[in-house]
Amino acid sequence: MGLVVTAAERGAGIGARLIAEAEAWARAQGVGSVRVRSNVTRERTHRFYLRAGYAITKTSYLFVKQLE
């Protein structure tokens, strides 16, 4: 599942409303936490989630080897 707000709409509070609704739904289902993944290059997105109360708990790399 993904959460994407178009560039033209970013900063208008849409993302905050989307995660609030997702969290409310998760609580109603008895879910105890929400986990989000974000590409390491998306620094603005990282700040958004930090402001929303999320914490960075892990970093990782993706390794790919092209085979002939």
HELIX and SHEET records of a PDB file:
HELIX    1   1 ALA A    7  GLU A    9  5                                   3    
HELIX    2   2 ILE A   14  ALA A   28  1                                  15    
HELIX    3   3 GLU A   43  ARG A   51  1                                   9    
END                                                                             
